[in-house]
Amino acid sequence: MTAVPFTFDQLAAAAEREVRFRERVYARRIQDRKMTQAKAAEEIAMMKAIAEHLRLEADRDSLFGGSA
């Protein structure tokens, strides 16, 4: 498998989209009793932490002129 070189900005944007996706989908799963509120909150919080970390890396990368 060949690694595709994504930038931190691309990775952060994807993680931020994933947070919005989870917020939408998990709300339905909770309503349908397929997921607990606690589990949804934990999973969303974890993805938010990933997105925030990647956004910080992207900001630092652009500040110092990096590309990866």
CHARMM-style PDB file with segment names, atoms N, HN, CA, C and O in Angstrom:
ATOM      1  N   MET     1       0.834  -1.183   0.000  1.00  0.00      PROA
ATOM      2  CA  MET     1       0.000   0.000   0.000  1.00  0.00      PROA
ATOM      3  C   MET     1       0.877   1.245   0.000  1.00  0.00      PROA
ATOM      4  O   MET     1       1.793   1.366   0.814  1.00  0.00      PROA
ATOM      5  N   THR     2       0.601   2.155  -0.899  1.00  0.00      PROA
ATOM      6  HN  THR     2      -0.143   2.057  -1.560  1.00  0.00      PROA
ATOM      7  CA  THR     2       1.376   3.377  -1.024  1.00  0.00      PROA
ATOM      8  C   THR     2       0.733   4.486  -0.204  1.00  0.00      PROA
ATOM      9  O   THR     2      -0.467   4.737  -0.310  1.00  0.00      PROA
ATOM     10  N   ALA     3       1.541   5.143   0.612  1.00  0.00      PROA
ATOM     11  HN  ALA     3       2.516   4.939   0.698  1.00  0.00      PROA
ATOM     12  CA  ALA     3       1.027   6.239   1.436  1.00  0.00      PROA
ATOM     13  C   ALA     3       0.806   7.474   0.571  1.00  0.00      PROA
ATOM     14  O   ALA     3       1.647   7.823  -0.258  1.00  0.00      PROA
ATOM     15  N   VAL     4      -0.321   8.125   0.770  1.00  0.00      PROA
ATOM     16  HN  VAL     4      -1.004   7.842   1.444  1.00  0.00      PROA
ATOM     17  CA  VAL     4      -0.616   9.368   0.066  1.00  0.00      PROA
ATOM     18  C   VAL     4      -0.251  10.514   0.994  1.00  0.00      PROA
ATOM     19  O   VAL     4      -0.723  10.563   2.130  1.00  0.00      PROA
ATOM     20  N   PRO     5       0.574  11.429   0.532  1.00  0.00      PROA
ATOM     21  CA  PRO     5       1.043  12.504   1.407  1.00  0.00      PROA
ATOM     22  C   PRO     5      -0.004  13.612   1.572  1.00  0.00      PROA
ATOM     23  O   PRO     5      -0.059  14.544   0.770  1.00  0.00      PROA
ATOM     24  N   PHE     6      -0.823  13.506   2.603  1.00  0.00      PROA
ATOM     25  HN  PHE     6      -0.779  12.749   3.255  1.00  0.00      PROA
ATOM     26  CA  PHE     6      -1.811  14.539   2.889  1.00  0.00      PROA
ATOM     27  C   PHE     6      -1.172  15.606   3.767  1.00  0.00      PROA
ATOM     28  O   PHE     6      -0.309  15.306   4.591  1.00  0.00      PROA
ATOM     29  N   THR     7      -1.596  16.835   3.589  1.00  0.00      PROA
ATOM     30  HN  THR     7      -2.298  17.078   2.919  1.00  0.00      PROA
ATOM     31  CA  THR     7      -1.102  17.907   4.459  1.00  0.00      PROA
ATOM     32  C   THR     7      -1.882  17.873   5.772  1.00  0.00      PROA
ATOM     33  O   THR     7      -2.949  17.265   5.860  1.00  0.00      PROA
ATOM     34  N   PHE     8      -1.334  18.532   6.783  1.00  0.00      PROA
ATOM     35  HN  PHE     8      -0.467  19.026   6.712  1.00  0.00      PROA
ATOM     36  CA  PHE     8      -2.057  18.634   8.049  1.00  0.00      PROA
ATOM     37  C   PHE     8      -3.373  19.381   7.852  1.00  0.00      PROA
ATOM     38  O   PHE     8      -4.365  19.077   8.515  1.00  0.00      PROA
ATOM     39  N   ASP     9      -3.384  20.352   6.950  1.00  0.00      PROA
ATOM     40  HN  ASP     9      -2.578  20.599   6.412  1.00  0.00      PROA
ATOM     41  CA  ASP     9      -4.612  21.095   6.691  1.00  0.00      PROA
ATOM     42  C   ASP     9      -5.688  20.175   6.117  1.00  0.00      PROA
ATOM     43  O   ASP     9      -6.849  20.249   6.519  1.00  0.00      PROA
ATOM     44  N   GLN    10      -5.308  19.316   5.184  1.00  0.00      PROA
ATOM     45  HN  GLN    10      -4.365  19.256   4.857  1.00  0.00      PROA
ATOM     46  CA  GLN    10      -6.265  18.353   4.616  1.00  0.00      PROA
ATOM     47  C   GLN    10      -6.764  17.378   5.679  1.00  0.00      PROA
ATOM     48  O   GLN    10      -7.954  17.069   5.738  1.00  0.00      PROA
ATOM     49  N   LEU    11      -5.859  16.904   6.507  1.00  0.00      PROA
ATOM     50  HN  LEU    11      -4.892  17.155   6.460  1.00  0.00      PROA
ATOM     51  CA  LEU    11      -6.239  15.963   7.569  1.00  0.00      PROA
ATOM     52  C   LEU    11      -7.164  16.636   8.585  1.00  0.00      PROA
ATOM     53  O   LEU    11      -8.142  16.035   9.031  1.00  0.00      PROA
ATOM     54  N   ALA    12      -6.855  17.874   8.947  1.00  0.00      PROA
ATOM     55  HN  ALA    12      -6.061  18.361   8.585  1.00  0.00      PROA
ATOM     56  CA  ALA    12      -7.700  18.605   9.895  1.00  0.00      PROA
ATOM     57  C   ALA    12      -9.095  18.819   9.316  1.00  0.00      PROA
ATOM     58  O   ALA    12     -10.089  18.640  10.020  1.00  0.00      PROA
ATOM     59  N   ALA    13      -9.179  19.196   8.058  1.00  0.00      PROA
ATOM     60  HN  ALA    13      -8.372  19.341   7.486  1.00  0.00      PROA
ATOM     61  CA  ALA    13     -10.475  19.417   7.418  1.00  0.00      PROA
ATOM     62  C   ALA    13     -11.296  18.130   7.388  1.00  0.00      PROA
ATOM     63  O   ALA    13     -12.505  18.157   7.616  1.00  0.00      PROA
ATOM     64  N   ALA    14     -10.645  17.012   7.110  1.00  0.00      PROA
ATOM     65  HN  ALA    14      -9.662  16.990   6.925  1.00  0.00      PROA
ATOM     66  CA  ALA    14     -11.344  15.726   7.091  1.00  0.00      PROA
ATOM     67  C   ALA    14     -11.854  15.367   8.487  1.00  0.00      PROA
ATOM     68  O   ALA    14     -12.976  14.881   8.628  1.00  0.00      PROA
ATOM     69  N   ALA    15     -11.049  15.600   9.508  1.00  0.00      PROA
ATOM     70  HN  ALA    15     -10.138  15.995   9.393  1.00  0.00      PROA
ATOM     71  CA  ALA    15     -11.464  15.301  10.878  1.00  0.00      PROA
ATOM     72  C   ALA    15     -12.612  16.212  11.304  1.00  0.00      PROA
ATOM     73  O   ALA    15     -13.524  15.773  12.005  1.00  0.00      PROA
ATOM     74  N   GLU    16     -12.575  17.471  10.890  1.00  0.00      PROA
ATOM     75  HN  GLU    16     -11.834  17.829  10.321  1.00  0.00      PROA
ATOM     76  CA  GLU    16     -13.652  18.397  11.214  1.00  0.00      PROA
ATOM     77  C   GLU    16     -14.959  17.979  10.529  1.00  0.00      PROA
ATOM     78  O   GLU    16     -16.034  18.089  11.119  1.00  0.00      PROA
ATOM     79  N   ARG    17     -14.863  17.502   9.291  1.00  0.00      PROA
ATOM     80  HN  ARG    17     -13.990  17.413   8.812  1.00  0.00      PROA
ATOM     81  CA  ARG    17     -16.050  16.965   8.608  1.00  0.00      PROA
ATOM     82  C   ARG    17     -16.583  15.742   9.341  1.00  0.00      PROA
ATOM     83  O   ARG    17     -17.795  15.567   9.469  1.00  0.00      PROA
ATOM     84  N   GLU    18     -15.683  14.905   9.816  1.00  0.00      PROA
ATOM     85  HN  GLU    18     -14.698  15.047   9.712  1.00  0.00      PROA
ATOM     86  CA  GLU    18     -16.083  13.692  10.541  1.00  0.00      PROA
ATOM     87  C   GLU    18     -16.831  14.046  11.828  1.00  0.00      PROA
ATOM     88  O   GLU    18     -17.788  13.364  12.195  1.00  0.00      PROA
ATOM     89  N   VAL    19     -16.406  15.097  12.509  1.00  0.00      PROA
ATOM     90  HN  VAL    19     -15.628  15.652  12.211  1.00  0.00      PROA
ATOM     91  CA  VAL    19     -17.112  15.536  13.724  1.00  0.00      PROA
ATOM     92  C   VAL    19     -18.550  15.894  13.367  1.00  0.00      PROA
ATOM     93  O   VAL    19     -19.485  15.447  14.031  1.00  0.00      PROA
ATOM     94  N   ARG    20     -18.732  16.700  12.320  1.00  0.00      PROA
ATOM     95  HN  ARG    20     -17.972  17.063  11.780  1.00  0.00      PROA
ATOM     96  CA  ARG    20     -20.089  17.106  11.919  1.00  0.00      PROA
ATOM     97  C   ARG    20     -20.920  15.896  11.503  1.00  0.00      PROA
ATOM     98  O   ARG    20     -22.110  15.821  11.809  1.00  0.00      PROA
ATOM     99  N   PHE    21     -20.295  14.952  10.807  1.00  0.00      PROA
ATOM    100  HN  PHE    21     -19.328  15.012  10.558  1.00  0.00      PROA
ATOM    101  CA  PHE    21     -20.981  13.731  10.393  1.00  0.00      PROA
ATOM    102  C   PHE    21     -21.453  12.943  11.606  1.00  0.00      PROA
ATOM    103  O   PHE    21     -22.605  12.513  11.672  1.00  0.00      PROA
ATOM    104  N   ARG    22     -20.550  12.758  12.566  1.00  0.00      PROA
ATOM    105  HN  ARG    22     -19.615  13.107  12.513  1.00  0.00      PROA
ATOM    106  CA  ARG    22     -20.897  11.998  13.773  1.00  0.00      PROA
ATOM    107  C   ARG    22     -22.006  12.673  14.562  1.00  0.00      PROA
ATOM    108  O   ARG    22     -22.894  12.002  15.087  1.00  0.00      PROA
ATOM    109  N   GLU    23     -21.960  13.990  14.651  1.00  0.00      PROA
ATOM    110  HN  GLU    23     -21.239  14.536  14.225  1.00  0.00      PROA
ATOM    111  CA  GLU    23     -23.010  14.699  15.389  1.00  0.00      PROA
ATOM    112  C   GLU    23     -24.381  14.433  14.755  1.00  0.00      PROA
ATOM    113  O   GLU    23     -25.373  14.257  15.463  1.00  0.00      PROA
ATOM    114  N   ARG    24     -24.429  14.406  13.440  1.00  0.00      PROA
ATOM    115  HN  ARG    24     -23.624  14.549  12.865  1.00  0.00      PROA
ATOM    116  CA  ARG    24     -25.694  14.138  12.740  1.00  0.00      PROA
ATOM    117  C   ARG    24     -26.122  12.688  12.896  1.00  0.00      PROA
ATOM    118  O   ARG    24     -27.255  12.406  13.289  1.00  0.00      PROA
ATOM    119  N   VAL    25     -25.220  11.775  12.590  1.00  0.00      PROA
ATOM    120  HN  VAL    25     -24.301  12.004  12.271  1.00  0.00      PROA
ATOM    121  CA  VAL    25     -25.550  10.348  12.562  1.00  0.00      PROA
ATOM    122  C   VAL    25     -25.807   9.809  13.969  1.00  0.00      PROA
ATOM    123  O   VAL    25     -26.748   9.044  14.177  1.00  0.00      PROA
ATOM    124  N   TYR    26     -24.985  10.199  14.920  1.00  0.00      PROA
ATOM    125  HN  TYR    26     -24.220  10.820  14.750  1.00  0.00      PROA
ATOM    126  CA  TYR    26     -25.142   9.665  16.268  1.00  0.00      PROA
ATOM    127  C   TYR    26     -26.456  10.121  16.893  1.00  0.00      PROA
ATOM    128  O   TYR    26     -27.048   9.386  17.684  1.00  0.00      PROA
ATOM    129  N   ALA    27     -26.917  11.315  16.553  1.00  0.00      PROA
ATOM    130  HN  ALA    27     -26.436  11.911  15.910  1.00  0.00      PROA
ATOM    131  CA  ALA    27     -28.211  11.772  17.076  1.00  0.00      PROA
ATOM    132  C   ALA    27     -29.320  10.808  16.656  1.00  0.00      PROA
ATOM    133  O   ALA    27     -30.194  10.468  17.453  1.00  0.00      PROA
ATOM    134  N   ARG    28     -29.273  10.374  15.400  1.00  0.00      PROA
ATOM    135  HN  ARG    28     -28.563  10.650  14.753  1.00  0.00      PROA
ATOM    136  CA  ARG    28     -30.269   9.393  14.924  1.00  0.00      PROA
ATOM    137  C   ARG    28     -30.088   8.054  15.616  1.00  0.00      PROA
ATOM    138  O   ARG    28     -31.068   7.404  15.981  1.00  0.00      PROA
ATOM    139  N   ARG    29     -28.852   7.639  15.798  1.00  0.00      PROA
ATOM    140  HN  ARG    29     -28.056   8.167  15.502  1.00  0.00      PROA
ATOM    141  CA  ARG    29     -28.597   6.345  16.446  1.00  0.00      PROA
ATOM    142  C   ARG    29     -29.091   6.346  17.898  1.00  0.00      PROA
ATOM    143  O   ARG    29     -29.604   5.338  18.385  1.00  0.00      PROA
ATOM    144  N   ILE    30     -28.933   7.474  18.581  1.00  0.00      PROA
ATOM    145  HN  ILE    30     -28.517   8.293  18.186  1.00  0.00      PROA
ATOM    146  CA  ILE    30     -29.437   7.592  19.952  1.00  0.00      PROA
ATOM    147  C   ILE    30     -30.960   7.512  19.938  1.00  0.00      PROA
ATOM    148  O   ILE    30     -31.566   6.797  20.736  1.00  0.00      PROA
ATOM    149  N   GLN    31     -31.562   8.254  19.024  1.00  0.00      PROA
ATOM    150  HN  GLN    31     -31.070   8.835  18.376  1.00  0.00      PROA
ATOM    151  CA  GLN    31     -33.025   8.252  18.910  1.00  0.00      PROA
ATOM    152  C   GLN    31     -33.558   6.847  18.625  1.00  0.00      PROA
ATOM    153  O   GLN    31     -34.599   6.452  19.149  1.00  0.00      PROA
ATOM    154  N   ASP    32     -32.838   6.101  17.791  1.00  0.00      PROA
ATOM    155  HN  ASP    32     -31.992   6.422  17.365  1.00  0.00      PROA
ATOM    156  CA  ASP    32     -33.238   4.733  17.444  1.00  0.00      PROA
ATOM    157  C   ASP    32     -32.787   3.712  18.486  1.00  0.00      PROA
ATOM    158  O   ASP    32     -32.994   2.512  18.309  1.00  0.00      PROA
ATOM    159  N   ARG    33     -32.176   4.181  19.562  1.00  0.00      PROA
ATOM    160  HN  ARG    33     -32.007   5.156  19.706  1.00  0.00      PROA
ATOM    161  CA  ARG    33     -31.690   3.337  20.665  1.00  0.00      PROA
ATOM    162  C   ARG    33     -30.622   2.325  20.211  1.00  0.00      PROA
ATOM    163  O   ARG    33     -30.532   1.213  20.733  1.00  0.00      PROA
ATOM    164  N   LYS    34     -29.833   2.741  19.242  1.00  0.00      PROA
ATOM    165  HN  LYS    34     -29.906   3.644  18.818  1.00  0.00      PROA
ATOM    166  CA  LYS    34     -28.733   1.899  18.767  1.00  0.00      PROA
ATOM    167  C   LYS    34     -27.398   2.337  19.376  1.00  0.00      PROA
ATOM    168  O   LYS    34     -26.371   1.685  19.191  1.00  0.00      PROA
ATOM    169  N   MET    35     -27.437   3.460  20.106  1.00  0.00      PROA
ATOM    170  HN  MET    35     -28.272   3.990  20.256  1.00  0.00      PROA
ATOM    171  CA  MET    35     -26.233   3.993  20.734  1.00  0.00      PROA
ATOM    172  C   MET    35     -26.673   4.797  21.953  1.00  0.00      PROA
ATOM    173  O   MET    35     -27.714   5.454  21.936  1.00  0.00      PROA
ATOM    174  N   THR    36     -25.872   4.734  22.999  1.00  0.00      PROA
ATOM    175  HN  THR    36     -25.027   4.200  23.012  1.00  0.00      PROA
ATOM    176  CA  THR    36     -26.200   5.537  24.182  1.00  0.00      PROA
ATOM    177  C   THR    36     -25.677   6.962  24.003  1.00  0.00      PROA
ATOM    178  O   THR    36     -24.748   7.213  23.235  1.00  0.00      PROA
ATOM    179  N   GLN    37     -26.296   7.876  24.727  1.00  0.00      PROA
ATOM    180  HN  GLN    37     -27.051   7.672  25.350  1.00  0.00      PROA
ATOM    181  CA  GLN    37     -25.842   9.272  24.716  1.00  0.00      PROA
ATOM    182  C   GLN    37     -24.395   9.355  25.195  1.00  0.00      PROA
ATOM    183  O   GLN    37     -23.596  10.111  24.642  1.00  0.00      PROA
ATOM    184  N   ALA    38     -24.063   8.581  26.220  1.00  0.00      PROA
ATOM    185  HN  ALA    38     -24.712   7.968  26.670  1.00  0.00      PROA
ATOM    186  CA  ALA    38     -22.712   8.602  26.778  1.00  0.00      PROA
ATOM    187  C   ALA    38     -21.674   8.152  25.751  1.00  0.00      PROA
ATOM    188  O   ALA    38     -20.620   8.773  25.614  1.00  0.00      PROA
ATOM    189  N   LYS    39     -21.974   7.075  25.033  1.00  0.00      PROA
ATOM    190  HN  LYS    39     -22.830   6.570  25.144  1.00  0.00      PROA
ATOM    191  CA  LYS    39     -21.030   6.570  24.026  1.00  0.00      PROA
ATOM    192  C   LYS    39     -20.882   7.570  22.885  1.00  0.00      PROA
ATOM    193  O   LYS    39     -19.774   7.801  22.403  1.00  0.00      PROA
ATOM    194  N   ALA    40     -21.975   8.155  22.458  1.00  0.00      PROA
ATOM    195  HN  ALA    40     -22.876   7.968  22.849  1.00  0.00      PROA
ATOM    196  CA  ALA    40     -21.922   9.157  21.386  1.00  0.00      PROA
ATOM    197  C   ALA    40     -21.078  10.353  21.817  1.00  0.00      PROA
ATOM    198  O   ALA    40     -20.234  10.833  21.060  1.00  0.00      PROA
ATOM    199  N   ALA    41     -21.311  10.826  23.032  1.00  0.00      PROA
ATOM    200  HN  ALA    41     -21.997  10.436  23.646  1.00  0.00      PROA
ATOM    201  CA  ALA    41     -20.553  11.969  23.543  1.00  0.00      PROA
ATOM    202  C   ALA    41     -19.061  11.659  23.601  1.00  0.00      PROA
ATOM    203  O   ALA    41     -18.232  12.497  23.246  1.00  0.00      PROA
ATOM    204  N   GLU    42     -18.726  10.456  24.047  1.00  0.00      PROA
ATOM    205  HN  GLU    42     -19.400   9.775  24.335  1.00  0.00      PROA
ATOM    206  CA  GLU    42     -17.320  10.048  24.129  1.00  0.00      PROA
ATOM    207  C   GLU    42     -16.676  10.001  22.744  1.00  0.00      PROA
ATOM    208  O   GLU    42     -15.574  10.514  22.546  1.00  0.00      PROA
ATOM    209  N   GLU    43     -17.365   9.387  21.797  1.00  0.00      PROA
ATOM    210  HN  GLU    43     -18.259   8.970  21.958  1.00  0.00      PROA
ATOM    211  CA  GLU    43     -16.819   9.253  20.441  1.00  0.00      PROA
ATOM    212  C   GLU    43     -16.674  10.609  19.754  1.00  0.00      PROA
ATOM    213  O   GLU    43     -15.683  10.855  19.066  1.00  0.00      PROA
ATOM    214  N   ILE    44     -17.653  11.481  19.938  1.00  0.00      PROA
ATOM    215  HN  ILE    44     -18.458  11.281  20.497  1.00  0.00      PROA
ATOM    216  CA  ILE    44     -17.582  12.818  19.339  1.00  0.00      PROA
ATOM    217  C   ILE    44     -16.463  13.623  19.987  1.00  0.00      PROA
ATOM    218  O   ILE    44     -15.715  14.313  19.295  1.00  0.00      PROA
ATOM    219  N   ALA    45     -16.342  13.540  21.307  1.00  0.00      PROA
ATOM    220  HN  ALA    45     -16.949  12.980  21.869  1.00  0.00      PROA
ATOM    221  CA  ALA    45     -15.277  14.262  22.005  1.00  0.00      PROA
ATOM    222  C   ALA    45     -13.895  13.799  21.541  1.00  0.00      PROA
ATOM    223  O   ALA    45     -12.980  14.608  21.381  1.00  0.00      PROA
ATOM    224  N   MET    46     -13.758  12.506  21.330  1.00  0.00      PROA
ATOM    225  HN  MET    46     -14.501  11.849  21.460  1.00  0.00      PROA
ATOM    226  CA  MET    46     -12.476  11.987  20.864  1.00  0.00      PROA
ATOM    227  C   MET    46     -12.140  12.519  19.471  1.00  0.00      PROA
ATOM    228  O   MET    46     -11.005  12.921  19.212  1.00  0.00      PROA
ATOM    229  N   MET    47     -13.132  12.521  18.577  1.00  0.00      PROA
ATOM    230  HN  MET    47     -14.053  12.195  18.787  1.00  0.00      PROA
ATOM    231  CA  MET    47     -12.875  13.021  17.225  1.00  0.00      PROA
ATOM    232  C   MET    47     -12.620  14.521  17.236  1.00  0.00      PROA
ATOM    233  O   MET    47     -11.818  15.018  16.445  1.00  0.00      PROA
ATOM    234  N   LYS    48     -13.295  15.250  18.127  1.00  0.00      PROA
ATOM    235  HN  LYS    48     -13.947  14.846  18.769  1.00  0.00      PROA
ATOM    236  CA  LYS    48     -13.023  16.685  18.255  1.00  0.00      PROA
ATOM    237  C   LYS    48     -11.588  16.918  18.704  1.00  0.00      PROA
ATOM    238  O   LYS    48     -10.925  17.831  18.213  1.00  0.00      PROA
ATOM    239  N   ALA    49     -11.102  16.100  19.635  1.00  0.00      PROA
ATOM    240  HN  ALA    49     -11.641  15.358  20.034  1.00  0.00      PROA
ATOM    241  CA  ALA    49      -9.724  16.227  20.106  1.00  0.00      PROA
ATOM    242  C   ALA    49      -8.735  15.957  18.970  1.00  0.00      PROA
ATOM    243  O   ALA    49      -7.722  16.645  18.844  1.00  0.00      PROA
ATOM    244  N   ILE    50      -9.037  14.959  18.151  1.00  0.00      PROA
ATOM    245  HN  ILE    50      -9.860  14.400  18.254  1.00  0.00      PROA
ATOM    246  CA  ILE    50      -8.188  14.654  16.991  1.00  0.00      PROA
ATOM    247  C   ILE    50      -8.196  15.830  16.023  1.00  0.00      PROA
ATOM    248  O   ILE    50      -7.146  16.249  15.536  1.00  0.00      PROA
ATOM    249  N   ALA    51      -9.382  16.359  15.745  1.00  0.00      PROA
ATOM    250  HN  ALA    51     -10.236  16.018  16.140  1.00  0.00      PROA
ATOM    251  CA  ALA    51      -9.507  17.490  14.817  1.00  0.00      PROA
ATOM    252  C   ALA    51      -8.746  18.708  15.330  1.00  0.00      PROA
ATOM    253  O   ALA    51      -8.050  19.381  14.570  1.00  0.00      PROA
ATOM    254  N   GLU    52      -8.886  18.985  16.627  1.00  0.00      PROA
ATOM    255  HN  GLU    52      -9.451  18.438  17.244  1.00  0.00      PROA
ATOM    256  CA  GLU    52      -8.181  20.127  17.217  1.00  0.00      PROA
ATOM    257  C   GLU    52      -6.673  19.950  17.139  1.00  0.00      PROA
ATOM    258  O   GLU    52      -5.950  20.897  16.829  1.00  0.00      PROA
ATOM    259  N   HSD    53      -6.200  18.752  17.416  1.00  0.00      PROA
ATOM    260  HN  HSD    53      -6.788  17.983  17.667  1.00  0.00      PROA
ATOM    261  CA  HSD    53      -4.763  18.474  17.338  1.00  0.00      PROA
ATOM    262  C   HSD    53      -4.255  18.679  15.909  1.00  0.00      PROA
ATOM    263  O   HSD    53      -3.224  19.315  15.689  1.00  0.00      PROA
ATOM    264  N   LEU    54      -4.985  18.135  14.958  1.00  0.00      PROA
ATOM    265  HN  LEU    54      -5.822  17.618  15.137  1.00  0.00      PROA
ATOM    266  CA  LEU    54      -4.573  18.278  13.563  1.00  0.00      PROA
ATOM    267  C   LEU    54      -4.636  19.734  13.103  1.00  0.00      PROA
ATOM    268  O   LEU    54      -3.783  20.173  12.331  1.00  0.00      PROA
ATOM    269  N   ARG    55      -5.635  20.485  13.568  1.00  0.00      PROA
ATOM    270  HN  ARG    55      -6.327  20.127  14.195  1.00  0.00      PROA
ATOM    271  CA  ARG    55      -5.733  21.906  13.205  1.00  0.00      PROA
ATOM    272  C   ARG    55      -4.554  22.672  13.777  1.00  0.00      PROA
ATOM    273  O   ARG    55      -3.999  23.536  13.098  1.00  0.00      PROA
ATOM    274  N   LEU    56      -4.156  22.379  15.008  1.00  0.00      PROA
ATOM    275  HN  LEU    56      -4.606  21.677  15.560  1.00  0.00      PROA
ATOM    276  CA  LEU    56      -2.979  23.029  15.590  1.00  0.00      PROA
ATOM    277  C   LEU    56      -1.725  22.718  14.778  1.00  0.00      PROA
ATOM    278  O   LEU    56      -0.905  23.600  14.523  1.00  0.00      PROA
ATOM    279  N   GLU    57      -1.584  21.459  14.374  1.00  0.00      PROA
ATOM    280  HN  GLU    57      -2.249  20.742  14.581  1.00  0.00      PROA
ATOM    281  CA  GLU    57      -0.439  21.076  13.546  1.00  0.00      PROA
ATOM    282  C   GLU    57      -0.481  21.798  12.196  1.00  0.00      PROA
ATOM    283  O   GLU    57       0.553  22.240  11.695  1.00  0.00      PROA
ATOM    284  N   ALA    58      -1.667  21.915  11.614  1.00  0.00      PROA
ATOM    285  HN  ALA    58      -2.507  21.556  12.021  1.00  0.00      PROA
ATOM    286  CA  ALA    58      -1.810  22.607  10.326  1.00  0.00      PROA
ATOM    287  C   ALA    58      -1.432  24.078  10.473  1.00  0.00      PROA
ATOM    288  O   ALA    58      -0.732  24.633   9.626  1.00  0.00      PROA
ATOM    289  N   ASP    59      -1.893  24.701  11.546  1.00  0.00      PROA
ATOM    290  HN  ASP    59      -2.461  24.250  12.235  1.00  0.00      PROA
ATOM    291  CA  ASP    59      -1.563  26.113  11.779  1.00  0.00      PROA
ATOM    292  C   ASP    59      -0.068  26.299  11.998  1.00  0.00      PROA
ATOM    293  O   ASP    59       0.529  27.241  11.477  1.00  0.00      PROA
ATOM    294  N   ARG    60       0.532  25.402  12.767  1.00  0.00      PROA
ATOM    295  HN  ARG    60       0.047  24.637  13.191  1.00  0.00      PROA
ATOM    296  CA  ARG    60       1.970  25.475  13.010  1.00  0.00      PROA
ATOM    297  C   ARG    60       2.739  25.235  11.712  1.00  0.00      PROA
ATOM    298  O   ARG    60       3.740  25.896  11.437  1.00  0.00      PROA
ATOM    299  N   ASP    61       2.253  24.275  10.919  1.00  0.00      PROA
ATOM    300  HN  ASP    61       1.440  23.738  11.142  1.00  0.00      PROA
ATOM    301  CA  ASP    61       2.883  23.940   9.637  1.00  0.00      PROA
ATOM    302  C   ASP    61       2.870  25.138   8.700  1.00  0.00      PROA
ATOM    303  O   ASP    61       3.874  25.433   8.052  1.00  0.00      PROA
ATOM    304  N   SER    62       1.729  25.832   8.626  1.00  0.00      PROA
ATOM    305  HN  SER    62       0.914  25.592   9.152  1.00  0.00      PROA
ATOM    306  CA  SER    62       1.644  26.982   7.722  1.00  0.00      PROA
ATOM    307  C   SER    62       2.477  28.145   8.250  1.00  0.00      PROA
ATOM    308  O   SER    62       3.024  28.922   7.467  1.00  0.00      PROA
ATOM    309  N   LEU    63       2.578  28.269   9.577  1.00  0.00      PROA
ATOM    310  HN  LEU    63       2.134  27.638  10.213  1.00  0.00      PROA
ATOM    311  CA  LEU    63       3.374  29.326  10.180  1.00  0.00      PROA
ATOM    312  C   LEU    63       4.848  29.166   9.844  1.00  0.00      PROA
ATOM    313  O   LEU    63       5.554  30.149   9.619  1.00  0.00      PROA
ATOM    314  N   PHE    64       5.312  27.909   9.812  1.00  0.00      PROA
ATOM    315  HN  PHE    64       4.739  27.110   9.994  1.00  0.00      PROA
ATOM    316  CA  PHE    64       6.723  27.646   9.551  1.00  0.00      PROA
ATOM    317  C   PHE    64       6.994  27.201   8.124  1.00  0.00      PROA
ATOM    318  O   PHE    64       8.107  26.779   7.809  1.00  0.00      PROA
ATOM    319  N   GLY    65       6.008  27.288   7.270  1.00  0.00      PROA
ATOM    320  HN  GLY    65       5.104  27.631   7.526  1.00  0.00      PROA
ATOM    321  CA  GLY    65       6.219  27.014   5.853  1.00  0.00      PROA
ATOM    322  C   GLY    65       6.333  25.557   5.471  1.00  0.00      PROA
ATOM    323  O   GLY    65       6.871  25.240   4.411  1.00  0.00      PROA
ATOM    324  N   GLY    66       5.838  24.660   6.312  1.00  0.00      PROA
ATOM    325  HN  GLY    66       5.401  24.918   7.173  1.00  0.00      PROA
ATOM    326  CA  GLY    66       5.893  23.237   5.997  1.00  0.00      PROA
ATOM    327  C   GLY    66       4.836  22.847   4.983  1.00  0.00      PROA
ATOM    328  O   GLY    66       3.947  23.633   4.658  1.00  0.00      PROA
ATOM    329  N   SER    67       4.944  21.613   4.482  1.00  0.00      PROA
ATOM    330  HN  SER    67       5.667  20.974   4.745  1.00  0.00      PROA
ATOM    331  CA  SER    67       3.958  21.152   3.485  1.00  0.00      PROA
ATOM    332  C   SER    67       3.404  19.795   3.801  1.00  0.00      PROA
ATOM    333  O   SER    67       2.608  19.279   3.017  1.00  0.00      PROA
ATOM    334  N   ALA    68       3.775  19.182   4.910  1.00  0.00      PROA
ATOM    335  HN  ALA    68       4.422  19.602   5.547  1.00  0.00      PROA
ATOM    336  CA  ALA    68       3.278  17.834   5.210  1.00  0.00      PROA
ATOM    337  C   ALA    68       2.624  17.736   6.536  1.00  0.00      PROA
ATOM    338  OT1 ALA    68       2.160  16.662   6.918  1.00  0.00      PROA
TER     339      ALA     68
END
